Amino acid sequence: MKIGFLLPIATCLSLANATATSNTFLLQAISNTTNTISSYEDKCYRETHTISNSNDLKYLEDCQTLKGDVLISNFKEPIIQLSSNLQEISGSLTIRNAPHLVRLEGPKLTSIGETFSIRELTSLALISFPELKSVKVLDWKVLPILSTVHFNSEIKDVESITVTDTSLTAFSGFMTNNLHTLDLNNNRFLESITSNVERVTEKLHIAANAENVHVNLSHLKFAKNLTIQETSNIDLSSLENVENSASFINNYFKQLKIPKLKAIGGTLSISRNQVLNQVEFPMTDEIGGGLVVVNNTAIEKINFLPKLSIIGEAMEIVGNIKDIQLKQLKLVKGSAKITAFSSIFDCTKWTKSEVGSIIRGGKIECTNAKGTINTSSNGTGDDNRNMDGINHDGAFAEPAPGFKYRSEAVKKAISFVLLSIALSSYYLVLKLN
């Protein structure tokens, strides 16, 4: 048996109307949501978000992510406070032409996908991004009164760091094994630099910071180019290789010890380090460029490269030198110039020692405090002349040794041949007659 219920027509019509109304509300809600999403995307997803006042900041306050670059320029107010909703900038954050800016704050910002660049902000004193954990490039230049920076204790994913002309007192907290550039210079109050970086693949430059700055790069193993200037202490205890040049100039430390450094592809320059008296490069066996040790007042002996066997270019040593010991040195491809202010150093003995056989690139010159000057030439580095008697720098020269004598021999041979021909002709004529 089937039991059915028949609803009154009025009831059915009422239900139909209710369903239609519900669908209308649903469609309207969907439409509103779509419009909201579209509006959100319009303002939060752009190639470049340009901000010049607080109203521009307020317009973006709903965005959790700003897709694209953020450019803040010509900002006239003293404080920039990014929205507490903003967590990520996918591109770069760049601030320019804001001479009145004193404080820069981003309370919830955790990531800057590309470059964080601030330049020539002469009133900026504080940066506070306490949640920032990731940024690719840090590019800060000419921020003369910037003294306070609040970052997360560990910032990762950094590829390049340049900090120039600030009032910062310490630099640390960037957790990365590899950097393209580490350049910290002209930060006159910077007293402490610490980094766990292991490889710097382009430029490592630390110069003109506070006179008492301590530099701890104890994890560094490789640097392409290395320049250390005006520092009071340096830790390079793990450094194994410098691809190009290494320069230590005008520093205030007494010791320079790099126990694991094996090779330097370019020039090693140790110059104008007035109190440096203890240098140790116990493992370095090859310098691809030149060796320059100049005007280090307290260095009296060149004995800190016990395994050095090859210098790829010239060697220049100037200072209060009393002794030079490079017992494993087998080849200097350039010239050698020694200027010893000490009368103890014997130029005659040095130039006549085995050094004469290892300097292959040109002149050997030695001067000491007594005014003794010894010079000699070796190798072919300064001699452009060839056996044909022509100077290949474009000028004529005297014939090379032996050329004159070979010319005389040729003349005699030609004369003998001509005489033989003449005699043969004479006898032939007599025979015919």
C-alpha positions as CSV (number, residue, x, y, z in Angstrom):
1,M,0.0,0.0,0.0
2,K,1.3,3.4,-0.9
3,I,0.5,6.5,1.2
4,G,1.0,9.9,-0.4
5,F,0.5,13.4,0.8
6,L,-0.8,16.2,-1.3
7,L,0.2,19.7,-0.3
8,P,-2.1,22.6,-1.0
9,I,-1.2,24.7,-4.1
10,A,-0.7,27.8,-2.0
11,T,1.9,26.0,0.1
12,C,3.8,24.8,-3.0
13,L,3.9,28.3,-4.4
14,S,5.2,29.6,-1.1
15,L,8.0,27.1,-1.0
16,A,8.9,27.9,-4.6
17,N,9.1,31.6,-3.8
18,A,11.3,30.9,-0.8
19,T,13.7,28.8,-2.8
20,A,13.9,31.5,-5.5
21,T,14.6,34.2,-2.9
22,S,17.3,32.0,-1.3
23,N,19.0,31.4,-4.7
24,T,18.9,35.2,-5.3
25,F,20.6,35.8,-2.0
26,L,23.2,33.1,-2.7
27,L,24.0,34.5,-6.2
28,Q,24.3,38.0,-4.7
29,A,26.7,36.7,-2.0
30,I,28.8,34.9,-4.6
31,S,28.8,38.1,-6.7
32,N,29.9,40.2,-3.7
33,T,32.6,37.7,-2.8
34,T,33.9,37.7,-6.4
35,N,34.0,41.5,-6.4
36,T,35.8,41.6,-3.1
37,I,38.4,39.1,-4.3
38,S,38.8,41.1,-7.5
39,S,39.2,44.3,-5.6
40,Y,41.7,42.7,-3.3
41,E,43.7,41.4,-6.2
42,D,43.6,44.7,-7.9
43,K,45.3,46.6,-5.0
44,C,47.5,43.8,-3.6
45,Y,48.8,42.3,-6.9
46,R,50.6,44.8,-9.0
47,E,54.0,45.0,-10.7
48,T,54.9,48.1,-8.6
49,H,53.1,49.5,-5.6
50,T,54.1,53.2,-5.4
51,I,53.6,54.9,-2.0
52,S,54.2,58.6,-1.3
53,N,52.0,59.3,1.8
54,S,50.1,57.7,4.6
55,N,46.9,57.4,2.6
56,D,48.7,55.2,0.1
57,L,49.7,53.0,3.0
58,K,46.1,52.9,4.4
59,Y,44.8,51.8,1.0
60,L,46.9,48.7,1.2
61,E,46.2,47.9,4.9
62,D,44.1,44.8,4.1
63,C,46.8,43.1,2.1
64,Q,48.6,40.2,3.7
65,T,50.8,39.8,0.7
66,L,51.9,42.5,-1.7
67,K,52.6,40.8,-5.0
68,G,55.3,42.8,-6.9
69,D,57.7,45.6,-5.8
70,V,57.0,48.3,-3.3
71,L,58.5,51.7,-4.0
72,I,58.2,54.4,-1.3
73,S,59.4,57.7,-2.7
74,N,58.9,61.4,-1.9
75,F,57.4,60.5,1.5
76,K,57.2,63.7,3.5
77,E,56.2,62.3,6.9
78,P,58.5,61.1,9.7
79,I,57.1,57.6,10.2
80,I,56.4,54.8,7.8
81,Q,54.4,52.0,9.5
82,L,53.5,49.1,7.3
83,S,50.1,47.5,8.1
84,S,50.0,44.9,10.8
85,N,48.3,42.6,8.3
86,L,51.2,42.7,5.9
87,Q,53.4,39.6,6.1
88,E,55.1,39.3,2.7
89,I,56.4,41.4,-0.1
90,S,57.1,39.2,-3.0
91,G,59.4,41.6,-4.8
92,S,61.7,44.4,-3.6
93,L,61.1,47.1,-0.9
94,T,62.8,50.3,-2.0
95,I,62.7,53.6,-0.1
96,R,64.1,56.8,-1.8
97,N,63.8,60.6,-1.5
98,A,62.4,60.7,2.1
99,P,64.7,63.1,3.9
100,H,62.2,63.6,6.8
101,L,61.8,59.9,7.5
102,V,62.9,59.0,11.1
103,R,61.3,55.6,11.7
104,L,60.5,52.6,9.5
105,E,58.3,49.9,11.0
106,G,56.8,46.6,9.8
107,P,55.5,44.8,12.8
108,K,54.4,41.6,11.1
109,L,56.5,41.5,7.9
110,T,58.3,38.2,7.7
111,S,59.6,38.1,4.1
112,I,61.0,40.3,1.4
113,G,61.4,38.3,-1.8
114,E,64.1,40.3,-3.5
115,T,66.0,43.5,-2.4
116,F,65.6,45.6,0.7
117,S,67.1,48.9,-0.5
118,I,67.2,52.1,1.4
119,R,69.5,55.0,0.3
120,E,70.3,58.5,1.3
121,L,67.8,58.7,4.1
122,T,69.6,61.3,6.2
123,S,67.1,61.4,9.1
124,L,66.4,57.7,9.5
125,A,67.4,56.5,13.0
126,L,65.4,53.3,13.5
127,I,64.3,50.3,11.5
128,S,62.0,47.8,13.2
129,F,61.0,44.6,11.5
130,P,60.9,42.2,14.4
131,E,59.4,39.3,12.5
132,L,61.5,39.5,9.4
133,K,63.1,36.1,8.7
134,S,63.9,36.2,5.0
135,V,65.4,38.7,2.5
136,K,67.5,38.1,-0.6
137,V,69.6,41.3,-0.9
138,L,70.3,43.9,1.7
139,D,71.4,47.2,0.1
140,W,71.7,50.1,2.6
141,K,73.7,53.2,1.7
142,V,74.1,56.7,3.1
143,L,72.0,56.4,6.3
144,P,74.3,58.5,8.5
145,I,72.3,58.5,11.7
146,L,70.8,55.0,11.5
147,S,71.8,53.4,14.8
148,T,69.1,51.0,15.8
149,V,67.8,48.0,13.8
150,H,65.4,45.5,15.2
151,F,65.3,42.2,13.2
152,N,64.5,38.6,14.0
153,S,67.5,37.0,15.6
154,E,68.1,34.8,12.5
155,I,67.5,36.0,9.0
156,K,67.9,33.4,6.3
157,D,68.2,33.2,2.5
158,V,70.4,36.3,2.2
159,E,72.6,36.4,-1.0
160,S,74.2,39.8,-0.8
161,I,74.8,42.4,1.9
162,T,76.0,46.0,1.5
163,V,75.9,48.4,4.4
164,T,77.6,51.7,3.9
165,D,77.8,55.0,5.9
166,T,75.6,54.2,8.9
167,S,75.9,54.7,12.6
168,L,75.3,51.0,13.4
169,T,77.5,49.6,16.2
170,A,77.2,45.9,15.5
171,F,76.5,43.5,12.6
172,S,75.3,39.9,13.1
173,G,72.3,37.6,12.8
174,F,72.4,36.8,9.1
175,M,72.3,33.0,8.8
176,T,73.7,32.0,5.5
177,N,76.5,29.8,4.1
178,N,76.9,31.6,0.8
179,L,77.0,35.2,-0.1
180,H,77.7,37.0,-3.4
181,T,78.8,40.1,-1.7
182,L,79.7,41.1,1.9
183,D,80.5,44.8,1.9
184,L,80.6,46.7,5.2
185,N,82.4,50.1,4.9
186,N,82.4,53.6,6.3
187,N,80.2,52.7,9.3
188,R,82.2,54.8,11.8
189,F,80.7,53.3,15.0
190,L,80.7,49.7,13.9
191,E,82.7,47.8,16.5
192,S,81.6,44.2,15.9
193,I,81.1,42.1,12.8
194,T,80.1,38.5,13.0
195,S,79.0,36.2,10.3
196,N,78.8,32.4,9.8
197,V,79.3,32.7,6.0
198,E,81.4,30.0,4.4
199,R,81.7,31.3,0.8
200,V,81.8,34.8,-0.6
201,T,81.7,34.3,-4.4
202,E,82.3,37.9,-5.6
203,K,83.5,40.6,-3.1
204,L,84.3,40.6,0.6
205,H,85.2,44.1,1.6
206,I,85.5,45.4,5.1
207,A,86.9,48.9,5.5
208,A,86.8,52.2,7.3
209,N,84.6,51.2,10.2
210,A,85.3,51.9,13.8
211,E,89.1,51.7,14.6
212,N,88.5,49.0,17.3
213,V,86.2,46.9,15.1
214,H,86.5,43.1,15.7
215,V,85.8,40.9,12.7
216,N,84.8,37.3,13.2
217,L,84.6,35.3,9.9
218,S,85.7,32.1,11.5
219,H,83.6,29.9,9.2
220,L,84.8,31.5,6.0
221,K,86.5,28.9,3.6
222,F,86.4,30.6,0.2
223,A,86.5,34.2,-1.0
224,K,86.9,35.4,-4.6
225,N,88.2,38.8,-3.7
226,L,89.2,39.8,-0.1
227,T,90.0,43.3,1.3
228,I,90.4,44.0,5.0
229,Q,91.2,47.6,6.0
230,E,91.2,49.5,9.2
231,T,90.3,46.7,11.6
232,S,91.7,45.9,15.0
233,N,91.1,42.1,14.9
234,I,90.4,39.6,12.2
235,D,89.5,35.9,12.5
236,L,90.0,34.0,9.2
237,S,90.9,30.7,10.9
238,S,89.0,28.5,8.3
239,L,90.0,30.3,5.1
240,E,91.4,27.8,2.6
241,N,91.3,29.6,-0.8
242,V,91.2,33.1,-2.3
243,E,90.5,32.9,-6.0
244,N,91.7,36.4,-6.9
245,S,93.5,38.9,-4.6
246,A,93.8,39.2,-0.9
247,S,94.6,42.7,0.6
248,F,95.3,43.6,4.2
249,I,95.9,47.4,4.3
250,N,96.3,49.9,7.1
251,N,95.0,47.7,9.9
252,Y,95.5,48.0,13.6
253,F,96.0,44.3,14.5
254,K,99.3,42.9,15.8
255,Q,98.7,39.4,14.4
256,L,97.6,38.0,11.0
257,K,97.2,34.3,11.1
258,I,95.5,32.3,8.3
259,P,96.5,28.7,9.2
260,K,94.6,26.9,6.4
261,L,95.0,29.2,3.4
262,K,96.6,27.1,0.6
263,A,96.4,29.2,-2.5
264,I,95.9,32.8,-3.6
265,G,95.0,33.2,-7.3
266,G,95.9,36.9,-7.5
267,T,98.1,39.2,-5.5
268,L,98.8,39.0,-1.8
269,S,99.2,42.5,-0.4
270,I,100.2,43.3,3.2
271,S,100.7,47.0,3.4
272,R,100.8,49.9,6.0
273,N,99.9,47.8,9.0
274,Q,101.9,49.8,11.5
275,V,101.7,47.5,14.5
276,L,101.6,44.1,12.7
277,N,104.5,42.0,13.9
278,Q,103.3,38.4,13.7
279,V,102.2,37.0,10.4
280,E,101.6,33.3,9.7
281,F,100.6,31.7,6.3
282,P,101.9,28.2,7.1
283,M,100.1,26.3,4.3
284,T,100.2,28.8,1.4
285,D,102.3,27.3,-1.4
286,E,101.3,29.4,-4.4
287,I,100.5,33.0,-5.2
288,G,99.2,33.5,-8.7
289,G,99.8,37.2,-8.8
290,G,102.4,39.3,-7.0
291,L,103.7,39.4,-3.4
292,V,103.6,42.9,-1.9
293,V,104.8,43.5,1.6
294,V,105.2,47.2,2.0
295,N,105.7,49.6,4.9
296,N,104.7,47.4,7.8
297,T,106.8,49.1,10.5
298,A,107.1,46.2,12.9
299,I,107.8,43.4,10.4
300,E,111.5,42.7,10.3
301,K,111.6,39.2,8.8
302,I,109.9,37.7,5.8
303,N,109.6,34.2,7.1
304,F,105.9,33.7,7.3
305,L,105.5,31.8,4.0
306,P,107.5,28.6,4.6
307,K,105.8,26.6,1.9
308,L,105.6,29.2,-0.8
309,S,107.0,27.8,-4.1
310,I,105.6,30.0,-6.9
311,I,104.9,33.7,-7.3
312,G,103.1,34.3,-10.5
313,E,104.1,38.0,-11.0
314,A,106.5,40.4,-9.3
315,M,107.7,40.5,-5.7
316,E,108.1,43.8,-3.8
317,I,109.2,44.1,-0.2
318,V,109.7,47.4,1.5
319,G,110.3,48.1,5.2
320,N,112.6,47.5,8.2
321,I,113.6,44.2,6.8
322,K,116.6,42.4,8.3
323,D,116.1,38.9,6.8
324,I,114.2,37.2,4.0
325,Q,113.6,33.5,4.2
326,L,111.6,31.9,1.4
327,K,113.3,28.5,1.4
328,Q,110.8,26.7,-0.8
329,L,110.5,29.4,-3.4
330,K,111.3,27.9,-6.8
331,L,109.9,30.5,-9.3
332,V,109.1,34.2,-9.5
333,K,107.7,35.0,-12.9
334,G,108.1,38.7,-12.5
335,S,110.9,41.0,-11.2
336,A,112.0,41.4,-7.6
337,K,112.5,44.7,-5.7
338,I,113.7,44.9,-2.1
339,T,114.0,48.1,-0.2
340,A,115.3,47.5,3.3
341,F,115.6,50.4,5.7
342,S,117.7,48.3,8.0
343,S,121.5,48.4,7.5
344,I,121.7,44.8,8.7
345,F,120.1,43.5,5.4
346,D,122.9,42.5,3.0
347,C,121.8,43.3,-0.5
348,T,125.0,42.0,-2.1
349,K,124.6,38.6,-0.4
350,W,120.9,38.4,-1.3
351,T,121.3,39.3,-4.9
352,K,124.1,36.8,-5.3
353,S,122.3,34.0,-3.5
354,E,120.1,31.4,-5.2
355,V,117.4,34.1,-5.8
356,G,119.2,34.9,-9.0
357,S,118.1,31.5,-10.4
358,I,114.4,31.8,-9.5
359,I,113.7,35.3,-10.6
360,R,112.7,34.6,-14.2
361,G,110.7,37.7,-15.2
362,G,113.2,40.5,-15.3
363,K,115.2,42.8,-13.0
364,I,116.4,42.1,-9.5
365,E,116.9,45.3,-7.5
366,C,117.9,45.6,-3.8
367,T,118.5,48.8,-1.8
368,N,119.4,49.0,1.9
369,A,119.9,51.7,4.5
370,K,123.6,52.1,3.6
371,G,122.6,53.1,0.2
372,T,123.9,50.0,-1.4
373,I,122.1,49.3,-4.7
374,N,122.5,46.0,-6.4
375,T,120.8,45.3,-9.7
376,S,120.9,42.5,-12.1
377,S,118.8,41.1,-14.9
378,N,117.5,37.7,-15.4
379,G,115.0,36.0,-17.7
380,T,113.4,37.7,-20.7
381,G,110.8,39.8,-19.1
382,D,112.3,43.2,-20.0
383,D,114.0,42.1,-23.3
384,N,112.0,42.5,-26.5
385,R,114.9,42.0,-28.8
386,N,114.9,39.0,-31.2
387,M,117.8,37.4,-33.0
388,D,117.0,39.4,-36.2
389,G,118.3,42.6,-34.5
390,I,114.9,44.3,-34.5
391,N,113.3,45.5,-31.2
392,H,109.7,44.3,-31.4
393,D,108.3,47.3,-29.6
394,G,108.7,49.1,-32.9
395,A,112.2,50.6,-32.7
396,F,115.5,49.4,-34.2
397,A,118.1,48.0,-31.8
398,E,121.7,46.7,-31.9
399,P,122.1,43.2,-33.4
400,A,121.5,40.5,-31.0
401,P,124.6,38.6,-29.7
402,G,126.2,36.5,-32.4
403,F,124.3,38.1,-35.2
404,K,127.3,40.2,-36.3
405,Y,129.6,37.2,-36.5
406,R,127.1,35.2,-38.5
407,S,126.8,38.1,-40.9
408,E,130.6,38.1,-41.5
409,A,130.6,34.4,-42.1
410,V,127.9,34.7,-44.7
411,K,129.9,37.4,-46.5
412,K,133.0,35.2,-46.6
413,A,131.0,32.3,-47.9
414,I,129.5,34.4,-50.7
415,S,133.0,35.7,-51.6
416,F,134.3,32.2,-51.8
417,V,131.5,31.0,-54.1
418,L,132.0,34.0,-56.4
419,L,135.7,33.3,-56.6
420,S,135.1,29.7,-57.4
421,I,132.7,30.6,-60.2
422,A,135.2,33.1,-61.6
423,L,138.1,30.5,-61.6
424,S,135.9,27.9,-63.2
425,S,134.9,30.3,-66.0
426,Y,138.6,31.2,-66.6
427,Y,139.7,27.5,-66.9
428,L,136.7,26.9,-69.3
429,V,137.8,29.7,-71.5
430,L,141.4,28.5,-71.7
431,K,140.2,25.0,-72.6
432,L,138.0,26.2,-75.4
433,N,140.9,28.2,-76.9
